[in-house]
Amino acid sequence: MRHLSIGLSAILAVFPRAFINVQAAAIPLQLIEQGKSENRGHAGINLEIPVGLSASPVTTALPVTTGLPYSACNGSSANCDRRYGSVTFIGAHNFFAISKDGASNAAHQNVGVADQLNAGVRLLQGEVHNRNQQLELCTNGCSEEDSFSGGLLLDHLKEIKNWLDTHPNEVLTLIFTNSDNSSLEKLWKPAFFDSGLQEMIYVPSSKSIHRNSWPTLKHMIDSNNRVVVFVQGQLDENEDVPFFMPLLDNVQVTQPENIDSSTLHTCQTKATNDDLHDKMYLLNHYLTETGDPSRFTPARSEAQRTNSVASIEMHAKACAKLAGHWPNFILLDWTHIGTAFDALR
C-alpha cells in the first residue's frame, strides 16, 4: 500500500480459543479461530494462555499435493464452519516487491508469490498506480529512485488465479491501495475480468459487513467465491463494481510508520470503540528505516526479530485486549524470515 491507514481491534485471555496450525505437505497454512475454545487432545495445550501465540499448538498433518480433500477448508476440516471474520491470516506486505538482493532498499519480500502462498500466506497486499492508463504495482510512487516496480497488476492477478485453480479449498484475501484514485470500473474491473479472477471473488450484500456476519469458509469454498478484495482509496458509489469492498469500512488498520519496537506494537487507530468490536482488524507488523511514510524503506535487518513469535505475540495480545477479539490479519515484510507462522499455532 502506500501504507494502510490506521484501524484495528482485539482482546485476549478474556476469550480463550484454540489456534489451529495446519501443516500440509505441500501447502502449509496457519489459521487462528476466534471466539471458541477447543481442546483437541494435544497434551501440551493450555487454554489459560492465548493459545496460538504462546501455548503448545494443536497440529493436524494433511498429506496434500495440489489442493486438499473436499472436507478440508484452508487446510483443515475444523476450519469449514468458521466464519471468515473469525480467522487470522498472515499477510505479505507489498507482496510484489520481490528481490533476493540484500542491498535493495525497496524490496519487501525475498520469495515469489507462489512460494509465499505455499508457505501459508493468505493475504496479499499491494500499492497500485495508474501509469498511462495501465495499472502497475509499485512502491514509493513508481518513478522515484527508491521505488520498486512490480509490473502490471493483471500479470499478478493471473498468477494468483493459477495458484487458486490448483488449490481449490483455499480462501484468499487481497488488499490494494488505489493510489491514484483510478476508476475501478474502467481500469480495475477489466484487469480482474481479463485474469479470470472475477469468477472467484466474493460479492457482498453490503459494502460494510460486521465481522460476525461473514460466511463460513466452507460456504465460500463451495460457491467458489473464495477471494475477498478490499480497496483503500476512493470508491465511486456510482460505479458498477460490487466485488470491490472499501477497506476501512470493514477492517481497522494499525499505523504503518513503525521505526522501533515502541511503535511496532502500537494499537493506535482511527477507530471508535464500536468499530474496534464490530469490524475486523489488521496489524501492520513490520519496521521501517524511517518514520516518513512517503519514503518507505523496509528494515530488512530487523526481520528475524520482528517476525518472531515473541514480537507478534506481544502485538496481538496488546490489541486484542482493546477490541475483544484477535486480529484478523497480521501484515509482514519478509514473510519467509522468522517464526511468524509458529505464532499462530
C-alpha positions in Angstrom: 0.0 0.0 0.0 1.3 3.3 0.3 0.5 2.4 3.6 -2.6 1.1 5.1 -4.2 3.8 7.2 -5.0 3.4 10.8 -7.6 0.9 12.2 -7.9 -2.2 14.5 -9.5 -4.4 17.2 -8.6 -7.0 19.9 -8.6 -8.8 23.4 -7.1 -11.9 24.7 -7.1 -14.2 27.6 -10.5 -13.0 28.4 -11.8 -15.1 25.5 -9.9 -18.4 25.4 -9.8 -20.1 22.0 -7.9 -22.7 20.0 -5.4 -21.8 17.4 -5.1 -24.4 14.7 -1.9 -24.9 12.9 -2.3 -27.0 9.8 0.9 -28.1 8.1 0.1 -29.8 4.8 2.9 -31.5 2.9 2.8 -29.0 0.0 0.6 -26.2 1.3 1.0 -25.4 5.0 -1.4 -22.9 6.3 -1.8 -21.5 9.8 -5.1 -20.1 10.9 -6.5 -18.8 14.2 -10.1 -19.5 15.2 -11.6 -16.7 17.1 -14.2 -17.0 19.8 -14.1 -20.7 20.6 -12.2 -22.9 23.0 -11.4 -26.4 21.7 -9.0 -28.9 23.2 -8.4 -31.5 20.5 -6.4 -33.7 22.8 -2.9 -32.2 22.3 -1.1 -32.9 25.6 0.6 -29.6 25.8 -2.3 -27.3 25.2 -3.0 -24.6 27.9 -6.2 -22.7 27.3 -5.5 -20.2 30.0 -2.8 -18.8 27.8 -3.7 -17.3 24.4 -3.3 -20.5 22.5 -1.6 -20.0 19.2 0.6 -17.2 20.5 2.5 -18.8 23.3 0.9 -22.1 24.2 1.5 -25.5 22.6 0.0 -26.0 19.2 -2.9 -28.2 18.1 -1.4 -29.7 14.9 -3.1 -31.6 12.1 -0.9 -33.1 9.3 -2.6 -33.4 6.0 -0.7 -35.2 3.1 -1.5 -33.0 0.2 -0.1 -32.2 -3.2 -2.4 -30.0 -5.3 -5.3 -29.0 -3.1 -7.0 -30.5 -0.1 -9.8 -33.0 0.3 -13.3 -31.6 -0.2 -13.9 -31.9 3.6 -10.9 -29.5 4.3 -11.2 -25.8 4.3 -8.0 -23.7 4.3 -6.1 -26.8 5.4 -8.4 -28.4 8.0 -11.9 -29.7 8.3 -12.1 -27.8 11.6 -12.0 -24.5 9.6 -15.0 -25.2 7.5 -17.6 -23.9 9.9 -15.7 -20.9 11.0 -16.7 -17.5 9.6 -14.2 -15.6 7.5 -14.3 -12.8 10.1 -13.2 -15.2 12.9 -10.0 -16.4 11.3 -6.5 -14.8 11.5 -4.3 -14.8 8.3 -0.7 -14.0 7.8 -0.2 -11.4 5.1 2.6 -10.3 2.8 3.2 -6.5 2.7 3.9 -5.3 -0.8 3.9 -8.9 -1.9 5.1 -8.0 -5.4 8.3 -6.2 -4.3 10.5 -9.2 -4.5 14.3 -9.3 -4.6 17.0 -11.6 -3.2 19.4 -8.7 -3.4 20.2 -7.7 0.2 21.3 -4.3 -1.0 17.8 -3.4 -2.3 16.2 -0.7 -0.3 12.8 -1.1 -2.0 12.1 -4.8 -1.8 9.7 -6.2 0.9 9.8 -9.9 0.1 12.5 -12.4 -0.9 10.4 -15.1 -2.5 7.9 -15.2 -5.3 4.1 -15.1 -5.0 3.6 -18.8 -5.4 6.2 -19.5 -2.7 4.6 -17.0 -0.4 1.2 -18.7 -0.8 2.7 -22.2 -0.5 4.3 -21.2 2.8 0.9 -20.2 4.3 0.4 -16.5 3.4 -3.3 -15.9 2.8 -3.3 -12.1 2.4 -1.6 -10.3 -0.4 -1.3 -6.5 -0.1 0.0 -4.1 -2.7 0.1 -0.5 -3.8 -1.5 0.1 -7.3 -0.7 3.1 -9.5 -2.1 4.3 -12.8 0.7 4.6 -15.3 -0.5 5.7 -18.8 -3.9 4.1 -18.2 -2.4 0.8 -17.1 -2.4 -0.4 -13.5 1.0 -1.3 -12.1 2.1 -2.4 -8.7 4.8 -0.1 -7.3 6.2 1.3 -4.1 7.0 4.9 -3.4 5.2 6.3 -6.4 6.7 4.0 -9.2 9.1 6.5 -10.7 11.2 7.6 -7.7 14.8 6.4 -7.3 13.9 4.3 -4.3 10.7 2.8 -5.7 10.1 -0.8 -6.7 8.2 -1.5 -9.8 6.5 -4.9 -9.7 4.9 -4.9 -13.1 1.3 -5.0 -14.3 -1.5 -5.8 -11.8 -3.0 -8.0 -14.5 0.1 -10.3 -14.6 0.0 -10.8 -10.8 -3.7 -11.5 -10.9 -3.2 -14.2 -13.5 -0.5 -15.8 -11.3 -2.8 -15.7 -8.3 -5.6 -17.2 -10.3 -3.4 -20.1 -11.5 -2.4 -20.8 -7.9 -6.0 -20.8 -6.7 -7.0 -23.2 -9.6 -4.7 -25.8 -8.2 -5.7 -25.2 -4.5 -9.5 -25.3 -4.7 -10.1 -25.3 -0.9 -8.2 -22.1 -0.1 -9.7 -18.7 0.8 -7.5 -15.7 -0.1 -7.7 -12.0 0.7 -6.3 -9.2 -1.5 -5.8 -5.7 -0.2 -4.9 -3.0 -2.7 -4.3 0.7 -2.3 -5.8 2.8 -5.2 -3.0 5.3 -5.0 -4.2 7.5 -7.9 -7.9 7.1 -7.3 -8.3 5.4 -10.7 -11.7 4.4 -11.9 -12.5 1.0 -10.5 -15.0 0.3 -13.3 -12.9 1.5 -16.2 -9.4 0.2 -15.1 -9.6 -2.2 -12.2 -12.6 -4.2 -13.2 -11.2 -5.2 -16.7 -8.0 -6.4 -15.1 -9.9 -8.8 -12.8 -12.1 -10.0 -15.7 -9.1 -10.5 -18.0 -7.3 -12.6 -15.4 -10.4 -14.7 -14.8 -10.2 -14.0 -11.1 -13.5 -12.2 -11.0 -15.4 -15.5 -11.1 -13.8 -16.4 -7.7 -14.5 -13.1 -5.9 -16.9 -12.9 -3.0 -19.6 -10.3 -3.8 -21.0 -8.9 -0.5 -24.6 -8.0 0.1 -23.4 -4.8 1.7 -20.2 -2.7 1.3 -19.7 -2.9 5.1 -20.0 -6.2 6.9 -20.0 -6.9 10.7 -17.1 -9.2 11.4 -19.5 -11.9 12.7 -21.7 -11.7 9.6 -19.3 -13.1 7.1 -20.0 -16.5 5.6 -18.1 -19.6 6.7 -15.0 -20.7 4.8 -17.0 -23.8 3.7 -19.7 -21.6 2.1 -17.1 -19.5 0.3 -15.3 -22.6 -1.0 -18.5 -24.4 -2.0 -19.6 -21.4 -4.0 -16.1 -20.8 -5.3 -16.4 -17.2 -4.1 -13.3 -17.5 -2.1 -11.3 -14.4 -2.9 -12.1 -11.2 -0.9 -10.9 -7.9 -2.4 -10.5 -4.8 -0.3 -9.6 -1.5 -1.8 -8.2 1.5 0.1 -8.8 4.8 -1.5 -11.6 6.4 -3.5 -14.5 4.2 -4.4 -17.2 5.9 -6.6 -20.6 4.7 -5.4 -21.9 5.2 -9.0 -19.5 2.7 -10.5 -20.6 -0.9 -11.1 -18.0 -2.7 -9.1 -19.9 -4.8 -6.4 -17.0 -7.1 -5.6 -14.6 -4.3 -4.5 -15.0 -3.6 -0.8 -13.9 -0.4 0.9 -11.1 -1.4 3.3 -11.7 0.9 6.2 -15.4 0.3 6.2 -14.7 -3.3 7.1 -11.2 -3.5 8.5 -9.4 -1.3 11.1 -5.7 -0.9 10.5 -2.9 0.0 12.8 -0.4 2.7 11.9 2.3 1.7 9.4 5.1 4.2 10.3 6.9 1.9 12.8 10.6 2.7 13.3 11.2 0.8 16.5 9.6 -1.6 18.9 7.8 1.1 20.8 5.7 1.9 17.7 5.8 -1.6 16.1 3.5 -2.9 18.8 1.1 0.0 18.7 -2.7 -0.4 18.6 -3.3 3.2 17.6 -6.1 3.5 15.1 -8.7 6.0 14.0 -11.5 3.6 15.0 -14.2 4.3 17.6 -14.8 1.8 20.3 -17.8 0.3 18.4 -15.6 -0.1 15.3 -13.0 -2.0 17.3 -15.5 -4.6 18.4 -17.6 -4.8 15.2 -15.0 -4.8 12.5 -12.1 -7.0 11.6 -8.7 -5.5 12.1 -5.2 -5.7 10.7 -1.8 -5.3 12.4 0.9 -3.6 10.4 3.7 -5.6 12.0 6.8 -4.5 10.2 9.6 -1.9 10.8 10.8 0.9 8.5 14.1 2.6 8.4 12.4 6.0 8.6 9.2 7.3 10.0 8.3 9.1 6.8 5.5 7.1 5.2 6.1 8.7 1.8 9.7 7.3 1.7 9.2 3.8 2.8 12.4 1.7 3.3 11.8 -1.7 4.9 14.1 -2.6 7.9 15.3 -5.9 6.5 18.0 -6.4 9.1 15.3 -6.5 11.8 13.0 -9.1 10.1 14.2 -12.0 12.2 13.2 -10.3 15.4 10.1 -8.5 14.1 8.7 -11.8 12.7 9.4 -13.7 15.8 6.7 -15.4 17.9 7.6 -13.1 20.9 7.1 -9.9 18.9 3.9 -11.0 17.2 2.5 -12.3 20.4 3.2 -9.0 22.2 1.4 -7.0 19.5 -1.6 -9.3 19.1 -2.2 -9.5 22.9 -2.0 -5.8 23.4 -4.5 -5.1 20.6 -6.8 -8.0 21.5 -7.4 -6.5 24.9 -8.8 -3.4 23.3 -11.1 -4.9 20.7 -12.4 -8.1 22.4 -11.1 -10.4 19.6 -7.9 -11.4 17.9 -6.5 -9.7 14.9 -7.8 -10.9 11.5 -4.7 -10.1 9.5 -1.0 -9.8 10.5 0.9 -8.0 7.7 4.6 -8.7 7.4 7.7 -7.9 5.4 10.0 -10.8 4.6 7.4 -13.4 5.4 10.0 -16.2 4.9 12.2 -14.9 7.7 11.5 -15.6 11.3 8.9 -17.7 13.0 5.6 -15.9 12.2 3.7 -19.0 11.3 4.6 -20.6 14.6 2.9 -17.7 16.4 -0.4 -18.9 15.0 -0.1 -22.4 16.5 
